[in-house]
Amino acid sequence: MRMPLTIGIVLWLLAGCNAPNRQPETTYRELTEQLEVGDLLFRRGTGFVGQVVTSLDREGNFSHVGLVVRSEEGWQVIHAVPHEPEFKGDIDRVKSEEVARFLGRYPHADFGLYRPQIEKQQRERIARNAVRLSRMQVPFDHDYDLSDTTRLYCTELVEYLFGLEGITLSEGRRTEISFPSLSGSYIFPSDLTQSNLLKPIY
């Protein structure tokens, strides 16, 4: 689907990507002490796109989200994101990266750690499915189409993963966008953070 540039920018809202930077070490250490498998890590982009996201979102706190997993390399965040290739020819896709790199794209910007109030076994299964989708390199959903799960954008990925456990994390909330050439329902970060199943941790 091709869209005018202005509409593409608005729909890029759920990506939240800027040039990599380093998150302050003290903040990173404090955060990692709190992490558990299956947590959701939200970040707020400080660039133009991040400002578009937060201005359109009903809460306006975050612009992107990923799911925390534990690997042999340490804590990782699995998220669906465009325009962050790992190598030449890489596609926009579901990917896994270190927590420090995930947050370090926006040094000193707001972020939030939320914990699903569900059974530990469920969180572990959700994490395993997230790893599976990352290894499958599921493409990023540039159409932002919630009816098609063969491609996923960031909040759609989280909603889908919890849905595999029979959980509707958004509790049905959607953000409506209406433009002359675009209208529809989308899952914004605040549609997730408002969930009664999520507890703010950090």
Buried (B, 14 or more C-beta within 10 A) or exposed (E): EEBEEEBEEBBBBBBBBBEEEEBEEEBBEEBEEEBBBBBBBBBBBBBEBBBBBBEBBEEBBBBBBBBBBBEEEEBBBBBBBBEBEEEEEEEBBBBBBBBBBBBBBBBEBBBBBBBBEBEEEBBBBBBEBBBEBBEEEBBBBBBBBBEEBEBBBBBBBBBBBBBEBEBEBBEEBEBEBEEEEBEBEBBBBBBBBBBEBBEEBB
